[in-house]
Structure formats: C-alpha cells, structure tokens
Amino acid sequence: MLKPGSKPIRVLIVDDSAIVRKIFSEELAGEPDFLVVGTAPDPYVARDKIVQLKPDVVTLDIEMPRMDGLTFLRKLMKHYPLPVVIVSSLTAQGSKLALEAVELGAVEVLAKPGGAYSVGDMGLQLKEKIRAASRAHPLYARNPLPEEGARPVETINRSLSETTQKIIALGASTGGTEALKEILVRFPPNIPGLVIVQHMPAQFTRAFAERLNGLCAIGVKEAQDGDSVLNGQALIAPGNYHLVLRRSGARYYVNVKDGPLVHHQRPAVDVLFNSVAQYAGANAVGVLCTGMGADGARGLLKMREVGAKTLAQDEASCVVFGMPKEAIKLGAADQVVPLGEISQKVIRIINAG
C-alpha cells in the first residue's frame, strides 16, 4: 500500500529477456507503491535510461550481451550508485556471480522466474526485495568491503569451549551477506557452534556458505537435516527451507524442513530463534542483523526471556534498519552494537561463561 503523501518506488528493469521484462513489469504494475519507469535489454540502453529516468531501484540481470551485469554494476557503483536487485539463474555459476555482485554493492538477490520458482512465488519475492532495496542506506554502496581473511578479534577460553554447551544464533536479510561475512571472519576456530538464517533464494545459500568457508577460520556449510552443531562450525539454513535447532542429551542438531512462509520468508529467523530459545535457553547468544521487516524480532525477545544474551545491530551500520529496529522496540536486545563490534561482543559473552 502507498502511504498518503508518499511517492511510488521508481523501478528500471534491465534484462535481455523480453519475457522477463514483461513478467516483472506486469507484476509490479498491480501495486500502487511501484512505478516501472522503463526497461532496458542491455547495460548500454540502461545507462542512458538511468540518467534520463532517475530510478530509485534497478533490477539487473547478470548474464547479458554486449556487457555483462558485473561489469555494468562495477561502473554503476563508481559513477552513479543506486540500490540494485540482482536477478540470476539458479545455477552454480549464477549463484557465484550473484555473490560477487553483492560484494560490489548490490543489496538483494532474486532467482529468475521458472524452474523451481513459479511466477507467483517470484512476484512476491520481487516486490519484497525491491521494497527492501529502496530503503537501503544511501552510503552502503560507498562503504569499504570488510577485510577478507581478517584475524579473530579475540580468542575463546579453551576450557569454556570444551565444557559448555553454548549456541550462537544469527539472523539477517537485506545487506546480511556482507554483514555475516564481517562477523564470521573474526571468529576463532574454537567458537561454539553457530546456526544462521540469511534470507536468500535456494541454491544461493550453498554458494554463500562455500564462499564463507574459504574466508573464515571456522568451517561454514549449508545445513543438512540431522547435522550436529559443532564447535568451530556454522550451519546456514538452505534457501526455501526453515532451520530448527533440536537437542538430544548433550548433542545439539538441526532439522531442515518445509513449512509455511513466516513474515513472507522461508527460511525465517523467527522459526530458528524460537527453537533456539526452546532447546538452548540461557546457553544461547542471539544476534539480529540488518534487514527489512520484523522477522527475528519476536524470536530474539523469546530468547532473551529464557535467559539468552541478545544483540541487535545498530542503525548506522545497517543496510536496512528494519529487523533490528523492531527487536529494539520490543525490548528484545540486551545490547545494540555496531557491526564491527559484534564478533568481539559475542566472544566476550562466551568467555564470561
């Protein structure tokens, strides 16, 4: 819905497929808060239309003729930074390129319609991601990327890591892939086990996990049903599946399951956080990072109510200050912390026992 006095989000659709341009245009045309100001079949046409039409958000296909999407994005972020939603195929190569685009400054990733996603599912995701992108922090594209391979900021007390059953749960959405990288690269190898939800389409989460696994001192993998939660390892919820923590005796493990969308999302942060509150209780640390909407806010509150320590990312370091803001409003966060200090805060909580 378009609020009184507000203007619709001006969208430029850049894709070499006439069918995709038509589908996207029709999906957005039915919503009063969107205005498709134009379409472009390649980056050269897009360049001229961006200058002429001044869109608020650009949807950009990665694989296009004449100039690939990554090259165009790199030029765009340098000379005319705008919120960009990347549209990519559900392939290993497409997922890898999409993650490179995020590192270059794109704020959201969308799977191309067809295959595993119906047009209806795609339409819902398209609208949500464009809305999120339109709210992205205006300086985001100019911020330096986190230092890759950064050394851990602090170490974990070895005796504590071996004798306690701590769990660290993280949730993020828009801007979260870079935020999670910033956090995880600073964790030492003996950090307690981590469970993570990042709003991202199926297939992209595997490429994301593999990317992080190559950068971090800890192991990072896309979660599989029944995986044990182990010290020094992060499990990332697979796209299009919820992630739930379970416990059997002293062993934590995860279930990967289908289920209804929660806050228009699957995986949903609230689903994970609620399960962490139930099975880990005061042994957990919860962190809610950048993202649009309210997913994770009530789950973080539930964690705090059972004795877990809870952190929310601060507004200045968020790409979109939606999910953390809602958590703070509910009183769900023990502390509100800049992104660059989250790793250190978590380690100190763990070391405090």
VOPAGU-2260 file (C-alpha; in pm, 1 decimal, decimal comma):
REM VOPAGU-2260
SITE   aa  ch    i         X         Y         Z
SITE  MET   A    0       0,0       0,0       0,0
SITE  LEU   A    1     114,3     354,2     -82,6
SITE  LYS   A    2     102,5     578,1     224,0
SITE  PRO   A    3     -67,1     918,6     182,6
SITE  GLY   A    4     182,5    1178,3      66,2
SITE  SER   A    5     448,2     923,8     -33,2
SITE  LYS   A    6     574,0     860,6    -385,2
SITE  PRO   A    7     590,2     522,3    -559,1
SITE  ILE   A    8     924,5     344,8    -595,9
SITE  ARG   A    9    1059,4     417,4    -944,1
SITE  VAL   A   10    1194,9      95,0   -1095,4
SITE  LEU   A   11    1408,3      29,6   -1403,7
SITE  ILE   A   12    1414,8    -333,1   -1524,3
SITE  VAL   A   13    1734,6    -439,5   -1703,7
SITE  ASP   A   14    1721,3    -784,6   -1863,6
SITE  ASP   A   15    1799,0    -918,9   -2209,8
SITE  SER   A   16    1490,3   -1143,6   -2194,0
SITE  ALA   A   17    1177,3    -973,2   -2325,8
SITE  ILE   A   18     969,7   -1230,3   -2134,3
SITE  VAL   A   19    1133,5   -1145,1   -1802,1
SITE  ARG   A   20    1092,5    -772,6   -1867,6
SITE  LYS   A   21     723,4    -830,9   -1939,1
SITE  ILE   A   22     667,3   -1053,7   -1632,8
SITE  PHE   A   23     840,9    -810,8   -1398,3
SITE  SER   A   24     656,0    -511,1   -1540,4
SITE  GLU   A   25     317,6    -682,8   -1505,4
SITE  GLU   A   26     390,6    -799,9   -1150,5
SITE  LEU   A   27     483,6    -450,2   -1036,9
SITE  ALA   A   28     205,9    -275,6   -1229,7
SITE  GLY   A   29     -56,7    -414,5    -992,7
SITE  GLU   A   30      94,2    -247,1    -686,1
SITE  PRO   A   31      35,5     123,9    -608,7
SITE  ASP   A   32     376,9     165,6    -442,9
SITE  PHE   A   33     565,6      80,0    -763,5
SITE  LEU   A   34     614,8     270,1   -1087,1
SITE  VAL   A   35     806,8      95,5   -1365,7
SITE  VAL   A   36     970,1     395,1   -1533,4
SITE  GLY   A   37    1131,4     186,7   -1805,7
SITE  THR   A   38    1300,2    -133,1   -1921,1
SITE  ALA   A   39    1631,3    -198,5   -2093,6
SITE  PRO   A   40    1760,8    -503,6   -2286,3
SITE  ASP   A   41    2129,4    -435,3   -2210,7
SITE  PRO   A   42    2356,3    -214,1   -1998,1
SITE  TYR   A   43    2415,4      40,4   -2274,1
SITE  VAL   A   44    2047,1     121,9   -2300,3
SITE  ALA   A   45    2020,8     101,2   -1920,6
SITE  ARG   A   46    2296,9     358,4   -1875,0
SITE  ASP   A   47    2109,7     617,8   -2078,7
SITE  LYS   A   48    1776,1     541,7   -1912,2
SITE  ILE   A   49    1922,9     569,3   -1561,8
SITE  VAL   A   50    2045,0     921,2   -1638,6
SITE  GLN   A   51    1718,6    1015,1   -1810,2
SITE  LEU   A   52    1461,5     849,1   -1581,4
SITE  LYS   A   53    1639,8     858,5   -1242,4
SITE  PRO   A   54    1501,3     533,1   -1099,2
SITE  ASP   A   55    1506,8     459,9    -725,6
SITE  VAL   A   56    1588,0      89,9    -777,5
SITE  VAL   A   57    1733,7    -108,6   -1067,5
SITE  THR   A   58    1677,0    -480,3   -1125,0
SITE  LEU   A   59    1978,7    -617,6   -1309,8
SITE  ASP   A   60    2033,1    -946,2   -1487,4
SITE  ILE   A   61    2390,5   -1073,4   -1459,1
SITE  GLU   A   62    2421,7   -1257,8   -1790,1
SITE  MET   A   63    2358,3   -1018,0   -2078,4
SITE  PRO   A   64    2500,6    -944,1   -2423,3
SITE  ARG   A   65    2734,7    -654,9   -2505,4
SITE  MET   A   66    2832,5    -601,9   -2140,5
SITE  ASP   A   67    2789,7    -846,0   -1851,3
SITE  GLY   A   68    2598,4    -739,8   -1543,5
SITE  LEU   A   69    2900,9    -742,3   -1309,8
SITE  THR   A   70    3098,4    -505,4   -1531,0
SITE  PHE   A   71    2798,3    -272,7   -1555,6
SITE  LEU   A   72    2738,8    -290,9   -1178,8
SITE  ARG   A   73    3101,0    -202,7   -1107,9
SITE  LYS   A   74    3073,3     105,6   -1330,6
SITE  LEU   A   75    2733,8     199,1   -1184,5
SITE  MET   A   76    2853,7     182,7    -823,1
SITE  LYS   A   77    3151,9     402,4    -909,7
SITE  HIS   A   78    2977,3     671,7   -1110,8
SITE  TYR   A   79    2604,1     658,8   -1023,1
SITE  PRO   A   80    2543,7     441,6    -712,8
SITE  LEU   A   81    2188,5     312,3    -685,0
SITE  PRO   A   82    2014,7      30,4    -496,3
SITE  VAL   A   83    2037,9    -273,7    -725,2
SITE  VAL   A   84    1848,2    -604,2    -708,7
SITE  ILE   A   85    2042,5    -875,1    -890,5
SITE  VAL   A   86    1844,2   -1126,0   -1097,3
SITE  SER   A   87    2028,6   -1453,4   -1150,4
SITE  SER   A   88    1968,6   -1807,0   -1271,0
SITE  LEU   A   89    1952,4   -2096,3   -1023,8
SITE  THR   A   90    2285,2   -2243,1   -1128,7
SITE  ALA   A   91    2617,7   -2281,7    -950,8
SITE  GLN   A   92    2775,9   -2021,8   -1177,7
SITE  GLY   A   93    2477,4   -1787,5   -1144,9
SITE  SER   A   94    2492,7   -1812,6    -765,6
SITE  LYS   A   95    2865,6   -1737,4    -761,0
SITE  LEU   A   96    2821,5   -1433,7    -984,2
SITE  ALA   A   97    2531,5   -1310,0    -770,1
SITE  LEU   A   98    2750,8   -1317,5    -459,7
SITE  GLU   A   99    3021,4   -1124,6    -645,3
SITE  ALA   A  100    2754,6    -868,0    -732,0
SITE  VAL   A  101    2662,4    -830,1    -364,6
SITE  GLU   A  102    3028,2    -770,6    -281,8
SITE  LEU   A  103    3030,6    -498,8    -547,6
SITE  GLY   A  104    2735,5    -321,8    -384,8
SITE  ALA   A  105    2409,5    -489,2    -492,5
SITE  VAL   A  106    2168,4    -508,1    -199,2
SITE  GLU   A  107    1943,3    -802,2    -290,2
SITE  VAL   A  108    1944,2   -1121,2    -499,8
SITE  LEU   A  109    1644,4   -1268,2    -681,2
SITE  ALA   A  110    1612,9   -1601,4    -862,0
SITE  LYS   A  111    1493,7   -1582,0   -1221,7
SITE  PRO   A  112    1133,8   -1696,2   -1276,9
SITE  GLY   A  113    1084,3   -2050,6   -1396,0
SITE  GLY   A  114    1230,1   -2380,5   -1281,8
SITE  ALA   A  115    1197,0   -2421,3    -905,7
SITE  TYR   A  116    1006,8   -2093,0    -864,9
SITE  SER   A  117     660,4   -2022,5   -1001,6
SITE  VAL   A  118     581,4   -1674,9   -1131,6
SITE  GLY   A  119     357,7   -1626,9    -826,2
SITE  ASP   A  120     639,8   -1701,2    -580,8
SITE  MET   A  121     878,5   -1488,5    -783,1
SITE  GLY   A  122     633,0   -1198,0    -786,7
SITE  LEU   A  123     609,6   -1190,6    -408,8
SITE  GLN   A  124     988,2   -1202,7    -370,7
SITE  LEU   A  125    1039,1    -939,7    -641,3
SITE  LYS   A  126     815,7    -690,4    -461,8
SITE  GLU   A  127     966,2    -755,5    -119,6
SITE  LYS   A  128    1323,6    -725,3    -246,3
SITE  ILE   A  129    1259,8    -403,7    -437,5
SITE  ARG   A  130    1089,5    -252,8    -132,5
SITE  ALA   A  131    1387,1    -354,8      80,0
SITE  ALA   A  132    1636,4    -217,8    -172,9
SITE  SER   A  133    1452,4     116,2    -183,9
SITE  ARG   A  134    1515,4     152,2     189,7
SITE  ALA   A  135    1885,8      68,2     169,9
SITE  HIS   A  136    2124,8     300,6     347,3
SITE  PRO   A  137    2232,9     560,0      87,0
SITE  LEU   A  138    2602,0     525,1     175,0
SITE  TYR   A  139    2600,1     146,1     151,0
SITE  ALA   A  140    2748,2     125,9    -197,5
SITE  ARG   A  141    3032,5     356,9     -92,9
SITE  ASN   A  142    3125,8     167,9     223,3
SITE  PRO   A  143    3452,5     -29,1     204,7
SITE  LEU   A  144    3407,1    -404,3     198,4
SITE  PRO   A  145    3507,8    -593,2     513,8
SITE  GLU   A  146    3869,8    -700,4     515,3
SITE  GLU   A  147    3877,8   -1055,3     383,6
SITE  GLY   A  148    4052,3   -1310,0     598,3
SITE  ALA   A  149    4053,5   -1072,4     896,2
SITE  ARG   A  150    4211,4   -1223,1    1204,7
SITE  PRO   A  151    3989,3   -1312,1    1500,8
SITE  VAL   A  152    3947,8   -1014,7    1734,4
SITE  GLU   A  153    3980,0   -1230,9    2046,2
SITE  THR   A  154    4020,8   -1593,9    2141,8
SITE  ILE   A  155    3782,1   -1827,5    2319,0
SITE  ASN   A  156    3878,3   -1962,8    2661,1
SITE  ARG   A  157    3962,9   -2323,1    2570,8
SITE  SER   A  158    3828,8   -2473,6    2892,1
SITE  LEU   A  159    3495,9   -2297,7    2843,3
SITE  SER   A  160    3469,2   -2407,7    2480,4
SITE  GLU   A  161    3519,8   -2768,5    2582,6
SITE  THR   A  162    3287,3   -2781,1    2884,6
SITE  THR   A  163    2988,3   -2560,2    2796,0
SITE  GLN   A  164    2703,8   -2618,3    2553,7
SITE  LYS   A  165    2679,2   -2271,3    2405,2
SITE  ILE   A  166    2494,9   -2196,9    2083,2
SITE  ILE   A  167    2522,7   -1881,1    1871,8
SITE  ALA   A  168    2224,1   -1795,4    1650,6
SITE  LEU   A  169    2234,8   -1524,2    1383,9
SITE  GLY   A  170    1965,6   -1383,8    1157,2
SITE  ALA   A  171    1988,4   -1135,9     868,2
SITE  SER   A  172    1821,7   -1022,8     547,1
SITE  THR   A  173    1896,2    -726,4     316,8
SITE  GLY   A  174    2267,2    -648,2     345,1
SITE  GLY   A  175    2317,1    -958,1     555,7
SITE  THR   A  176    2557,7   -1147,8     333,3
SITE  GLU   A  177    2827,4    -886,1     383,9
SITE  ALA   A  178    2733,2    -832,9     750,0
SITE  LEU   A  179    2761,3   -1204,1     824,1
SITE  LYS   A  180    3097,0   -1216,8     646,7
SITE  GLU   A  181    3216,9    -927,3     862,8
SITE  ILE   A  182    3114,7   -1119,9    1176,5
SITE  LEU   A  183    3223,7   -1472,0    1086,4
SITE  VAL   A  184    3573,1   -1390,6     956,5
SITE  ARG   A  185    3657,3   -1259,4    1301,8
SITE  PHE   A  186    3562,7   -1573,6    1493,9
SITE  PRO   A  187    3840,2   -1807,5    1618,3
SITE  PRO   A  188    3839,6   -2178,7    1523,9
SITE  ASN   A  189    3705,8   -2293,3    1863,0
SITE  ILE   A  190    3398,9   -2066,4    1870,1
SITE  PRO   A  191    3083,8   -2252,1    1983,8
SITE  GLY   A  192    2858,7   -2386,6    1707,8
SITE  LEU   A  193    2659,2   -2136,1    1504,1
SITE  VAL   A  194    2318,6   -2162,4    1336,7
SITE  ILE   A  195    2230,3   -1896,8    1080,6
SITE  VAL   A  196    1935,2   -1778,4     875,0
SITE  GLN   A  197    2006,4   -1540,8     586,5
SITE  HIS   A  198    1709,3   -1459,8     364,0
SITE  MET   A  199    1828,0   -1586,5      26,8
SITE  PRO   A  200    1684,3   -1799,3    -256,8
SITE  ALA   A  201    1753,1   -2171,9    -286,0
SITE  GLN   A  202    2091,7   -2262,6    -436,3
SITE  PHE   A  203    2241,7   -1924,9    -349,1
SITE  THR   A  204    2285,1   -2027,9      15,4
SITE  ARG   A  205    2517,8   -2312,0     -85,1
SITE  ALA   A  206    2742,6   -2076,5    -282,3
SITE  PHE   A  207    2730,6   -1831,5       7,9
SITE  ALA   A  208    2835,6   -2098,9     257,1
SITE  GLU   A  209    3118,8   -2216,4      31,0
SITE  ARG   A  210    3239,1   -1858,5      -9,9
SITE  LEU   A  211    3247,4   -1803,3     367,3
SITE  ASN   A  212    3412,0   -2140,0     427,6
SITE  GLY   A  213    3706,3   -2024,0     217,0
SITE  LEU   A  214    3740,6   -1695,6     405,8
SITE  CYS   A  215    3686,1   -1793,4     769,1
SITE  ALA   A  216    3893,1   -1968,6    1034,8
SITE  ILE   A  217    3578,5   -2168,4    1118,6
SITE  GLY   A  218    3402,1   -2416,1     892,3
SITE  VAL   A  219    3087,3   -2295,5     716,8
SITE  LYS   A  220    2838,1   -2519,0     535,7
SITE  GLU   A  221    2480,9   -2522,0     412,7
SITE  ALA   A  222    2286,2   -2717,2     674,3
SITE  GLN   A  223    2150,6   -3064,9     603,0
SITE  ASP   A  224    1876,4   -3231,6     802,2
SITE  GLY   A  225    2026,6   -3402,8    1110,2
SITE  ASP   A  226    2357,9   -3214,1    1107,3
SITE  SER   A  227    2519,5   -3185,6    1450,9
SITE  VAL   A  228    2601,6   -2837,4    1575,3
SITE  LEU   A  229    2975,9   -2846,6    1640,0
SITE  ASN   A  230    3230,3   -2606,0    1786,2
SITE  GLY   A  231    3409,5   -2418,0    1513,0
SITE  GLN   A  232    3134,4   -2467,7    1254,0
SITE  ALA   A  233    2848,9   -2255,2    1121,3
SITE  LEU   A  234    2536,0   -2409,6     966,2
SITE  ILE   A  235    2345,1   -2186,8     722,5
SITE  ALA   A  236    1977,9   -2254,2     651,8
SITE  PRO   A  237    1925,8   -2367,0     290,8
SITE  GLY   A  238    1716,8   -2132,7      79,7
SITE  ASN   A  239    1344,5   -2218,7      77,8
SITE  TYR   A  240    1370,1   -2432,6     396,5
SITE  HIS   A  241    1330,8   -2346,6     762,8
SITE  LEU   A  242    1613,9   -2430,4    1004,6
SITE  VAL   A  243    1522,8   -2557,7    1353,1
SITE  LEU   A  244    1754,0   -2636,5    1645,5
SITE  ARG   A  245    1696,8   -2961,6    1838,9
SITE  ARG   A  246    1871,4   -3128,5    2132,0
SITE  SER   A  247    1926,0   -3492,8    2222,4
SITE  GLY   A  248    2109,6   -3529,0    2552,3
SITE  ALA   A  249    2424,3   -3319,7    2526,6
SITE  ARG   A  250    2406,9   -3305,8    2145,4
SITE  TYR   A  251    2258,2   -3017,6    1950,7
SITE  TYR   A  252    2149,1   -3087,5    1595,0
SITE  VAL   A  253    1929,3   -2923,4    1332,5
SITE  ASN   A  254    1622,8   -3011,2    1132,9
SITE  VAL   A  255    1580,7   -2868,1     784,7
SITE  LYS   A  256    1213,0   -2862,3     699,8
SITE  ASP   A  257     940,2   -2725,8     476,3
SITE  GLY   A  258     656,7   -2520,3     616,4
SITE  PRO   A  259     454,9   -2204,6     559,9
SITE  LEU   A  260     623,1   -1871,4     496,6
SITE  VAL   A  261     679,5   -1668,2     813,0
SITE  HIS   A  262     699,9   -1290,8     759,7
SITE  HIS   A  263     689,5   -1378,7     386,4
SITE  GLN   A  264    1013,0   -1574,1     436,4
SITE  ARG   A  265    1138,2   -1931,0     424,5
SITE  PRO   A  266    1379,6   -1973,0     595,9
SITE  ALA   A  267    1257,7   -1740,2     869,7
SITE  VAL   A  268    1470,8   -1606,2    1152,7
SITE  ASP   A  269    1181,1   -1631,1    1399,3
SITE  VAL   A  270    1148,6   -2004,6    1335,2
SITE  LEU   A  271    1517,5   -2056,0    1416,5
SITE  PHE   A  272    1526,6   -1820,7    1716,9
SITE  ASN   A  273    1213,3   -1974,9    1872,1
SITE  SER   A  274    1371,4   -2319,6    1851,3
SITE  VAL   A  275    1697,1   -2190,8    1999,3
SITE  ALA   A  276    1502,9   -2039,7    2289,7
SITE  GLN   A  277    1328,0   -2373,2    2345,9
SITE  TYR   A  278    1627,5   -2606,3    2325,8
SITE  ALA   A  279    1928,9   -2393,1    2425,0
SITE  GLY   A  280    1771,7   -2141,0    2662,3
SITE  ALA   A  281    2025,3   -1944,0    2862,3
SITE  ASN   A  282    2310,9   -2123,6    2683,2
SITE  ALA   A  283    2242,3   -1924,9    2366,1
SITE  VAL   A  284    2360,5   -1596,1    2220,6
SITE  GLY   A  285    2130,6   -1437,0    1962,8
SITE  VAL   A  286    2229,3   -1173,5    1706,0
SITE  LEU   A  287    1984,3    -995,1    1475,2
SITE  CYS   A  288    2142,7    -807,6    1187,3
SITE  THR   A  289    2041,9    -580,8     900,9
SITE  GLY   A  290    1721,9    -647,5     709,5
SITE  MET   A  291    1377,4    -517,6     620,2
SITE  GLY   A  292    1067,2    -615,1     813,5
SITE  ALA   A  293    1018,4    -772,1    1154,8
SITE  ASP   A  294    1145,3   -1128,8    1111,3
SITE  GLY   A  295    1352,4   -1233,7    1410,7
SITE  ALA   A  296    1231,9    -961,9    1648,9
SITE  ARG   A  297     986,5   -1176,7    1845,7
SITE  GLY   A  298    1218,6   -1476,2    1832,1
SITE  LEU   A  299    1500,5   -1266,1    1978,6
SITE  LEU   A  300    1262,4   -1149,9    2253,0
SITE  LYS   A  301    1176,0   -1512,1    2329,4
SITE  MET   A  302    1546,5   -1590,9    2356,8
SITE  ARG   A  303    1601,2   -1303,5    2599,3
SITE  GLU   A  304    1301,8   -1407,3    2809,0
SITE  VAL   A  305    1457,3   -1751,4    2869,2
SITE  GLY   A  306    1793,4   -1607,5    2969,0
SITE  ALA   A  307    1987,9   -1593,1    2643,4
SITE  LYS   A  308    2214,8   -1296,7    2570,7
SITE  THR   A  309    2087,1   -1095,2    2274,4
SITE  LEU   A  310    2240,8    -837,4    2041,1
SITE  ALA   A  311    2093,8    -617,5    1767,9
SITE  GLN   A  312    2295,0    -439,8    1500,5
SITE  ASP   A  313    2283,3     -60,0    1531,0
SITE  GLU   A  314    2117,5     168,1    1276,8
SITE  ALA   A  315    2432,7     338,4    1149,8
SITE  SER   A  316    2590,5      10,4    1032,9
SITE  CYS   A  317    2273,0    -147,7     888,7
SITE  VAL   A  318    2196,5    -150,1     518,0
SITE  VAL   A  319    1827,6    -157,4     620,4
SITE  PHE   A  320    1740,7     -86,8     985,3
SITE  GLY   A  321    1417,1    -286,0     990,8
SITE  MET   A  322    1455,4    -617,1    1173,2
SITE  PRO   A  323    1693,1    -484,1    1443,4
SITE  LYS   A  324    1471,4    -177,9    1491,5
SITE  GLU   A  325    1166,9    -396,3    1556,2
SITE  ALA   A  326    1364,1    -607,4    1804,5
SITE  ILE   A  327    1483,2    -297,9    1990,2
SITE  LYS   A  328    1125,8    -163,9    2007,2
SITE  LEU   A  329    1015,1    -490,5    2168,6
SITE  GLY   A  330    1296,1    -477,2    2425,3
SITE  ALA   A  331    1444,8    -793,9    2275,9
SITE  ALA   A  332    1807,9    -678,2    2265,5
SITE  ASP   A  333    2039,1    -671,3    2568,0
SITE  GLN   A  334    2275,3    -453,6    2365,4
SITE  VAL   A  335    2266,8    -254,8    2040,1
SITE  VAL   A  336    2605,1    -293,7    1873,6
SITE  PRO   A  337    2781,6    -159,7    1559,8
SITE  LEU   A  338    2855,4    -430,3    1304,0
SITE  GLY   A  339    3231,1    -405,9    1352,9
SITE  GLU   A  340    3199,0    -485,5    1725,8
SITE  ILE   A  341    2953,3    -777,4    1712,9
SITE  SER   A  342    3217,5   -1051,8    1691,7
SITE  GLN   A  343    3405,2    -913,5    1990,4
SITE  LYS   A  344    3085,3    -881,1    2195,7
SITE  VAL   A  345    2986,0   -1241,5    2121,6
SITE  ILE   A  346    3331,0   -1373,0    2216,8
SITE  ARG   A  347    3328,5   -1180,2    2543,0
SITE  ILE   A  348    2982,9   -1316,7    2628,9
SITE  ILE   A  349    3107,6   -1670,2    2564,5
SITE  ASN   A  350    3422,9   -1613,8    2770,1
SITE  ALA   A  351    3216,4   -1475,1    3058,9
SITE  GLY   A  352    3052,4   -1817,8    3080,5
